[in-house]
Amino acid sequence: MRPGLRVHADDATDEFDAVMSGQCTPGLHLVLLLEGALDVSYGDRRVLLTTDGRRACRDGAAHPGAGRPNVRMQSFLLNALQPDTFRRRLSKGGYARRLSLAMSGEWLAHLQAASRAALPERLDSMLSAHLAIHFWQPTPRAAALAEQIVRPPAYQPMLQAIYLESRVLELLAEAFAPLEAEEAGASDTALGSRDYRRMAELRAFLASDAAQELSLDDIARHVGMSANAMQRQFRAAYGTTVFDFIREHRLQRARLALERDAVSVKQAAALAGYTSAANFATAYKRRFGVTPTLARRCASR
């Protein structure tokens, strides 16, 4: 990795009950729990991540360990302006497989300068506050990228470094995107808070299996509005149509299945809603720049 960007992964079962202490370095930290449970504190910020069906929890009390954390998500971004105490609580028999990324302020400043664009306001605000935290539910694509980072192909060192950095950058884009989307939603005066909540519920529904076989009219009836009004409000909230969101979600799901599970191209086409593998291959290459056959071959190496 280039200077200022660090990656750490671990896969371990706790052998005893204990509290391990260390130091949280200044910078922006992204932590994803892939399996198991994780109980950590950064200064007075306590976070509990779990993948057993419950959501992650957090307790901002001044005394780590006091009280029960409140319900939160499975992954988070945390910013540290200065060194602070880090604690991890071990529980005998407990298991955790996680991925952590750490970005220095200099690395982020270089990234911003290279893009010649301002940071999303929410991210910029995070970077100015010590122990500011943003909980994030990883997307299927983010989960696939994390697995590729912890289990990279056996390339020669230079190619592997390029491979890892490309995945890390894409994973960061996945983590930062919700901050930009929230900012856009908050500044959109065309939608009231009630309509925006309805569109957020619709977005979650579209990403579920329940919406796979429904037409646009069926989906509109599900949310209790006309198809035209639904399309207009969804575009105002997320900058895309319902149809395009569904297509993108299905293609991402097919990509995850190809890269993580090495399913056949025909199976991936079905996941993406295509009856023709040829049409799917065309759409896949247009979206991701490679054929599904090549994506599957790289995943199985």
GIWOVEN-V706885 format. One record per pair of residues at least 6 apart in sequence whose C-alpha atoms are under 8 Angstrom apart, sorted by the first residue. I is the first residue (numbers start at 0). J is the second residue. D is the distance in Angstrom with one decimal. If there is no record, write none. Layout:
BEGIN
((I/J/D) (I/J/D))
END
This chain:
BEGIN
((0/6/8.0) (0/160/6.6) (0/163/7.9) (0/164/6.4) (2/106/7.4) (3/101/7.8) (3/102/5.7) (3/103/4.9) (3/104/7.9) (3/105/6.8) (3/106/5.1) (4/100/7.3) (4/101/5.8) (4/102/4.8) (4/103/6.6) (4/106/6.8) (5/100/5.7) (5/101/5.1) (5/102/6.6) (6/98/7.5) (6/99/5.9) (6/100/4.7) (6/101/6.6) (7/98/5.9) (7/99/5.1) (7/100/6.5) (8/96/7.5) (8/97/5.7) (8/98/4.5) (8/99/6.2) (8/149/6.5) (9/95/7.7) (9/96/5.7) (9/97/5.7) (9/98/6.8) (10/94/7.7) (10/95/5.9) (10/96/4.3) (10/97/6.7) (11/94/5.9) (11/95/5.8) (11/96/6.6) (12/91/7.8) (12/92/6.0) (12/93/5.5) (12/94/4.3) (12/95/6.6) (13/89/6.0) (13/90/6.0) (13/91/5.1) (13/92/5.3) (13/93/5.2) (13/94/6.3) (14/90/7.7) (14/91/5.1) (14/92/6.1) (14/93/8.0) (15/89/6.8) (15/90/6.1) (15/91/4.1) (15/92/7.3) (16/88/7.6) (16/89/5.2) (16/90/4.5) (16/91/5.0) (17/88/6.0) (17/89/5.0) (17/90/6.8) (18/86/6.6) (18/87/5.7) (18/88/4.5) (18/89/6.0) (19/86/5.5) (19/87/5.2) (19/88/6.4) (19/89/7.5) (20/84/7.2) (20/85/5.7) (20/86/4.5) (20/87/6.6) (21/84/6.1) (21/85/5.0) (21/86/6.3) (22/82/6.5) (22/83/5.7) (22/84/4.8) (22/85/5.0) (23/41/6.8) (23/79/7.5) (23/82/5.6) (23/83/5.2) (23/84/5.9) (23/85/5.3) (24/79/6.9) (24/81/6.9) (24/82/4.9) (24/83/7.0) (25/78/7.4) (25/79/4.7) (25/80/5.1) (25/81/4.9) (25/82/5.5) (25/103/6.8) (25/104/7.8) (26/78/5.7) (26/79/5.2) (26/80/6.4) (26/101/6.6) (26/102/5.4) (26/103/4.4) (26/104/5.6) (27/76/7.0) (27/77/5.8) (27/78/4.4) (27/79/6.4) (27/101/5.7) (27/102/5.1) (27/103/6.5) (27/104/7.5) (27/126/7.4) (28/76/5.6) (28/77/5.1) (28/78/6.1) (28/79/8.0) (28/99/7.0) (28/100/5.7) (28/101/4.5) (28/102/6.4) (29/74/7.6) (29/75/5.9) (29/76/4.6) (29/77/6.6) (29/99/5.6) (29/100/5.0) (29/101/6.5) (30/74/5.7) (30/75/5.7) (30/76/6.6) (30/97/7.3) (30/98/5.9) (30/99/4.5) (30/100/6.5) (31/73/6.9) (31/74/4.7) (31/75/7.0) (31/97/5.7) (31/98/5.3) (31/99/6.4) (31/137/8.0) (32/48/6.7) (32/49/7.1) (32/50/7.3) (32/73/6.5) (32/74/6.4) (32/95/7.2) (32/96/6.2) (32/97/4.4) (32/98/6.5) (33/50/7.3) (33/95/7.7) (33/96/5.4) (33/97/5.3) (33/98/7.4) (33/142/7.7) (34/49/7.4) (34/50/5.7) (34/94/7.7) (34/95/5.7) (34/96/5.1) (34/97/7.0) (35/49/5.8) (35/50/5.7) (35/51/7.0) (35/93/7.5) (35/94/5.1) (35/95/4.5) (35/96/6.4) (36/47/7.2) (36/48/5.5) (36/49/4.2) (36/50/6.5) (36/51/7.9) (36/93/7.2) (36/94/6.3) (36/95/5.4) (37/46/7.9) (37/47/5.5) (37/48/5.0) (37/49/6.4) (37/87/7.8) (37/88/7.8) (37/95/6.2) (38/45/7.5) (38/46/5.9) (38/47/4.5) (38/48/6.6) (38/87/5.9) (38/88/5.5) (38/89/7.6) (39/45/5.8) (39/46/5.4) (39/47/6.5) (39/85/7.3) (39/86/5.5) (39/87/4.3) (39/88/6.2) (40/46/6.0) (40/63/6.9) (40/84/7.8) (40/85/5.6) (40/86/5.0) (40/87/6.5) (41/83/6.7) (41/84/5.8) (41/85/4.7) (41/86/6.7) (41/130/7.3) (42/83/5.6) (42/84/4.9) (42/85/6.3) (42/130/7.7) (43/59/5.9) (43/60/6.2) (43/61/5.1) (43/62/6.5) (43/63/6.1) (44/57/7.2) (44/58/6.3) (44/59/4.8) (44/60/7.1) (44/61/7.9) (44/63/7.4) (44/130/7.2) (45/57/5.2) (45/58/4.9) (45/59/6.0) (45/60/7.8) (45/63/6.3) (45/64/7.8) (45/68/7.5) (46/55/7.2) (46/56/5.6) (46/57/4.3) (46/58/6.6) (46/68/7.5) (47/55/5.2) (47/56/4.7) (47/57/5.9) (47/68/7.5) (48/54/7.0) (48/55/4.1) (48/56/6.3) (48/72/7.1) (48/73/5.2) (48/74/7.0) (49/55/5.6) (49/73/6.2) (50/73/7.0) (54/70/6.1) (54/71/5.5) (54/72/4.9) (54/73/6.0) (55/70/5.9) (55/71/4.4) (55/72/4.3) (55/73/5.0) (55/74/7.6) (56/68/5.2) (56/69/5.0) (56/70/4.3) (56/71/4.5) (56/72/6.8) (57/68/4.5) (57/69/5.2) (57/70/6.6) (57/71/6.5) (58/66/7.7) (58/67/6.9) (58/68/4.2) (58/69/6.1) (59/68/7.9) (71/134/6.8) (72/134/5.7) (72/135/6.0) (72/136/5.9) (73/134/7.4) (73/135/6.8) (73/136/5.9) (73/137/7.5) (74/134/5.9) (74/135/5.1) (74/136/6.1) (74/137/6.8) (75/132/6.8) (75/133/5.5) (75/134/4.2) (75/135/5.2) (76/132/5.6) (76/133/5.1) (76/134/6.4) (76/135/7.5) (77/130/6.0) (77/131/5.7) (77/132/4.5) (77/133/6.5) (78/125/6.6) (78/126/6.1) (78/128/7.1) (78/129/6.1) (78/130/5.1) (78/131/5.4) (78/132/6.6) (79/126/8.0) (79/128/7.6) (79/129/5.0) (79/130/5.1) (79/131/7.4) (80/126/7.7) (80/127/7.5) (80/128/6.9) (80/129/5.0) (80/130/7.4) (81/129/7.3) (98/145/7.1) (98/149/7.4) (111/117/6.8) (111/118/6.9) (119/178/7.0) (119/179/5.5) (119/182/7.5) (120/179/7.5) (120/182/6.9) (121/178/5.8) (121/179/7.0) (121/182/6.5) (122/175/7.5) (122/178/6.5) (122/179/8.0) (125/131/5.5) (125/132/7.3) (135/174/7.2) (135/177/8.0) (137/173/7.9) (137/174/7.5) (138/173/7.6) (139/251/7.3) (139/252/6.7) (139/255/6.8) (140/173/8.0) (140/251/6.3) (140/252/7.5) (140/254/7.9) (140/255/6.3) (141/170/5.7) (141/173/6.3) (141/174/7.9) (143/255/5.9) (143/258/7.3) (143/259/6.3) (144/166/5.9) (144/167/7.6) (144/169/7.7) (144/170/6.2) (145/166/7.9) (145/170/7.3) (146/259/7.7) (147/166/7.4) (148/163/5.9) (148/166/6.6) (148/167/7.2) (151/159/7.3) (151/162/7.8) (151/163/7.2) (152/159/7.3) (152/298/8.0) (152/300/6.4) (153/159/7.3) (153/300/7.9) (180/237/6.9) (183/236/7.5) (183/237/7.9) (184/195/7.4) (184/236/5.5) (184/237/7.3) (187/235/7.3) (187/236/7.3) (189/235/7.0) (190/232/7.2) (190/235/7.2) (190/236/7.4) (194/232/7.5) (195/236/6.6) (197/222/7.7) (198/232/7.2) (198/233/5.9) (198/236/7.0) (201/222/7.0) (204/210/6.5) (205/211/7.7) (205/245/6.6) (206/245/7.4) (206/248/6.8) (210/218/7.3) (215/226/6.5) (215/241/8.0) (215/242/7.8) (216/225/7.6) (216/226/5.7) (218/226/7.9) (219/225/5.7) (219/226/5.1) (219/229/6.3) (220/226/8.0) (230/240/5.9) (230/241/6.1) (231/240/7.8) (233/239/7.0) (233/240/6.3) (233/241/6.6) (234/240/5.3) (234/241/7.6) (246/271/7.4) (249/270/6.5) (249/271/4.4) (249/272/7.0) (250/270/7.9) (250/271/5.2) (250/283/7.0) (252/270/7.0) (252/271/7.0) (253/267/4.8) (253/268/7.0) (253/270/5.7) (253/271/5.6) (254/267/7.5) (254/291/7.7) (254/294/7.9) (256/262/6.0) (256/267/6.7) (257/263/7.2) (257/264/7.5) (257/267/6.7) (257/291/7.3) (257/294/6.6) (257/295/5.0) (257/298/7.2) (258/294/6.2) (258/295/5.7) (258/297/7.5) (258/298/4.8) (258/299/7.8) (259/298/6.6) (260/298/8.0) (261/295/5.4) (261/296/7.8) (261/298/6.3) (261/299/6.3) (262/295/7.4) (263/295/7.7) (264/276/6.8) (264/291/6.3) (264/292/6.5) (264/295/7.9) (265/276/5.6) (268/274/6.8) (268/275/7.2) (268/276/5.6) (268/279/5.6) (268/280/7.9) (271/279/7.7) (273/279/5.9) (280/290/6.0) (280/291/6.0) (281/290/7.7) (283/289/7.3) (283/290/6.4) (283/291/6.5) (284/290/4.9) (284/291/7.2))
END
